């Protein structure tokens, strides 16, 4: 690990000023950053410790039923907040399906949004990786790439975003609140992470020095809580990143017709992927197996293998159909013992009726 300066600012403005210097990185729990520093994949020359900044660790509710979550709120604290989990169950299910309890007790909301890809070639400093060293090439293109992207990839990068949390946020139109030298601004979660194109080193919409200060969920998202689920397929039942995941939320009228639909995908692109064409195709349809299968096909209509990963397309189609079926059945009273797992036995019980 290379030498670095350590700065502990007393305010958000001080933090932004300090992190605006070249070579700087923000430090919260460090569950991803410190691993990357130890392996040499990241070599910041300055760490700006934000763990004691005020106003970044609160869960607040809006008058319209929405929620604002500070960037330093721990993943486990958010997932186990009763009111938040009741109103945004897919988000809680996604949080509890990621990592281990120990990591969830340390990892933060803002850090989750900023975690880097788990592509092995990004972590291996002996391999060519355009994200780590722009212009170096991408060894994943002709390497072991069965877990890589099938949507939105380019010849410069075929890595995937590893977050579970962000997939559910993307489905529910979450907004990222950002502080920078020019003041505060907001970016839709679906626009926060960038596709690789020719510049895969540009991973987010953040400018130098900008800091995530919170995430906001609109009140409309809470109205979908009755039919809202997250589903994840992984190589191990727990403690593994998604091969493919999906978050779904539905509004269904008394006649069984879908009046609103939200679908987002994980493990298939460099960002959480909002399946808007699949959503549009569900509006006005009956909530049944045929409609859900059609949505799965629509969600992956533009997908293409980036290597030995054609299986992800069929798997993703099936995962979309299954998560929609679970959402239509209703949100369980309690999260299953294996959150987001296809092996979980808890099925819909319309907890919010």
N, C-alpha and C positions, 0 to 999 in steps of 0.2 A: 504494500500500500504506500502510495507516495505521500510526502509531507503535505500538510494543508493548514491553513489558518482556520481558527474557530471563533465565530462571532455569535454573541447572544443578544440580539436587539431587544429593546424595551417596548417597541411599538411596531405596528404594521408598516408605518412610513419608514422607520429605521430599517426594518427588514428588507423592504423593497430597495431602498438606497444601497444597502450592503450587497444584496444579491444581483444588482445591476452591473457589478464589476465582472469582467470576463473571467471565466473559470469557476464561477460560484454555483453552489447547489443548496437548496433548502434541505434541512434535516428536521424530520419529525420523529416517528418511531424508527425509521431507518431499516425496516424489515427487508426492503429490496435494495436500497442504495448501498448499505454497508456490504452486502454480499457482492455487489458489482464492483465496489472499491477494492475489496480483498482480492478479487480475481483479476483486477486490472482492466475490466471492461469500461469502467468509469474512473476518471482521475481528476476530480475537482481539486482546485487549489485553495478553495475557501468554502467552508460549511457555515451556513447561516441557520442557527438553531431557533426554531419558532415554537418550541414546545411550551413556552411560558407566556406566549402572547395572549392578551386579554381578548375576550369575545369570540374566540374561535372554537370553543368546546361546548356550545349550547345547542339543544334541540328545541326549536321554537315552532309554535303553531300560528297560522294566519287566520284571520276572521273568515276567510272563504273555505276553510278546511284544508288548505295546503300546509306545507311544512318547510322550514328552513333549518338545515343541518350545518353546523360549523365544521370547518375543515379538520379540526383536531378531535372531533368526536370519534371514539373508538368503534370499530366495526361491531364488536360484541355489544357495546352499550346501545348502539342504534338498533340492532336486531332484536334485543330483548326489551326495548322500550315498548310497553304494552300498547299504548295508544298508537304509536307509529306503526308497529307490526300489524295492528288491526286495520288501519287505514291504507297501508301500503304493503300487503302481505307478500307480493312477489319480490319486493326489495329485501324484506327480511329473509325470505327463503333463499334468495341468491347470496346474501351475506353469509348465512349459516352453512352454505354448501362450499364455501371457499376456505382453503388452508386448514389449519388446525385450531382448536380452541385457544392454545397459547398464543398463536400469531394473531388471531382475531382480537384477543385482549390487548394487543399492542398496536396493531395496524390502525391507521386513521382513514377517515373518509377522503381527505385530500390526497393522501398517499396512494390510496387505491386508484384514484383517477390518473395518477402519475406513474404507476408501475410500468416497467419496461417489458418488452416481449420476452418470452421464455425460449425463443429460438436458440438452439444449442450453438449455432455458429456466431450468434451475437455474444454469447458468454465466452466463447473460446477465442482468446486473443491471437491464436495461431491461424485462425481461419479468416478468410476475406468476408467482410460484412460492411455494406454501405451505410448501415445505421451507425455503426461504431466508428468507421473511418470512411467518410464520403469519398466515392470514387474507387474504393478498393475492390469492388465486385461483390458477388453474392454466391458463396459456396453452397448455400442451400439449394440453389437452382438445380444442381446436378448431384446433390448429396442425399442425405437421409431426410426426406421431406414429406413423409406420410401424414404429418400433423400440421401441415402448413395451409396457407390460404387458398380458398376456391372462389372468393369474391373480392374484387377491388385490388388485386395484386398487380405488380408490374415486374418487368425483367430485373429491375433494380432491387426488389425486395418482395419476398413472399411470406413474411412473418405474420403472426396473428397477435391480436391483443388478448392478454390472459384474464382480464377481469370478468368476474361473475356480476358483481355489484353494478357495473356500468351498463350491462345488458338490460337489466331491469329498469335502470334510470332512463335509458334511451327509449324504451317502450312507453314510458309514462311522461315524456316531454319534460324531463328535468332540465334545469338551467344551472350553469356554473357561474358563481359570482367571483370576480377577479379584481384584485387591487394592483395598481401599477403606478408608475411615475406620473402618468397623466390622469390619475384618479381611478374611480371604480367603473367597471363595465360588466356586462353579462353576455354569456355565450351559451347557446343551446348545446346540451350534451351531445347531440348528434353531430354538431359542427366542431366540437372541441378536439377530438382526435382526427388526425389527417390520414388520408390514403397516401401510399408511398410515392406514386408517380416517379419522377426522376430525382426527387429529393427526399429519400426515406429518412434522412437524419432530422427532418422537420416533423416531429411526431405529434405536436399539439398546437393549438392556436395561441399559446402563450408567447408574449414578447419577452425579451431579456429582462429579468428582474421581477416579472409579474408573479403574483402569488394567489393561489386559490384560497379564498376566505370562506366559502360556503357553497352548498348545493341546495337549490330550491325546487320543491315539487309542487306543481299547481294544484289547487283545490279540485279541479276536474279529475285528476288522477285518483283521488280518494273515492270518487263516485263509482269507480270500476272495481272496488275492493271485493265485491261479492263473487266476481269471476276473474280471478287474477292468480297466475301460477308461474313458476320458474322450473325448468327441467334441464338437466345436465347429464351428458354421457361422457364418461371418463374411463381411462384404462384401469384404474383402481376404484373401488367403491367410494373411498374417501381420500382426502388429502392429495388430490390430483387436479390438474388443470383440465379444462373441458376440451374434448375432441370436437364436440358440437354442443351448444346450449341454446335455449330459447326462452324468452319471457313472453307471456301473452296475457292480455286483459280484454275482456268483452263486456258489452252491455247487451242484454237480451230482454226483449219485451215479453209480455204475458203470453203472446202467441208463439213464442219460441224463435222469433226472428232477431237476427243480430242487427243492432242499431249503431254500434260502435265497436271497433276492433283495433288492437295495438299488438304488434309483433316485432320483436327485436331478436337478433341472432348473435351468438358468441362463438369463438373458436374458429371462425370461418374467414375473417378479414383482419386487417390491421386496426380496425376500429369496431365498436359495437355496430351491427348492421341493422338498420331499420328496414323492414320488409313492407314498404308502403304499397306496392302493387298487390301483395297478398292481402293486406288490410282492406284495400278498396274492393277487392273481389268478394269479400265476406259480407259487406254491408247489404242488407236486404235479403240475405240468404237465411235459410233455416239452420239452426245450430245442430248439424248432423255430421256423420262420418264422411259423407261425400264432399261436403263443403270444406271440411278441414283438410282432406287429402288434396283437394284442388288448391287450397291455400299453401300447402307445403310445396307443391310443384311450382306455384307462382313465385314463392320466396326464393327459389333457386333457379329461376328461369335464365338468369344471366351468369350462372356459375360455370366455372371451367377449372379443371385440375391444373395445379401449378407444378405437379410432379406425381408421385405415387399416392395420390390422395383423392382419386375419383370416388372412392367409397363415401367420402364426406358428403357428397351431393345427395345420394340416396339416403344416407343416415340423417342428414339435415331435413330432408323432406318428411321423413317419418317422425322426427322429433317435433317438428312444427305441428303436424297433425295430432300427435299425442298430447302436446302441451295445450293445444286448443281444446281437446276433448276434456282434459282435466280442468281447465278454466271453466268450460261450460258446465261441468258437473258441480262446480261450486268450490269456494275456498274452504278448506278444512277448519274445524274449530281450533285445532292445534297443529303445528308443523309436525310432519312425520319424523321418526327417529333418524332417518337419512334424508335430510332436506334436499330437494331437487333431484333425487335419485329415481330412475325408472323402477327400482326395486322396492321403493317405499310402498307400504300397504294402505296408508291413509288416503281415502278418496273424498270427493266433494260432499260436504254436509251443509253447505250454505250457512257458514258461520255468522254472516252479517245480517241475516234475515231477522 
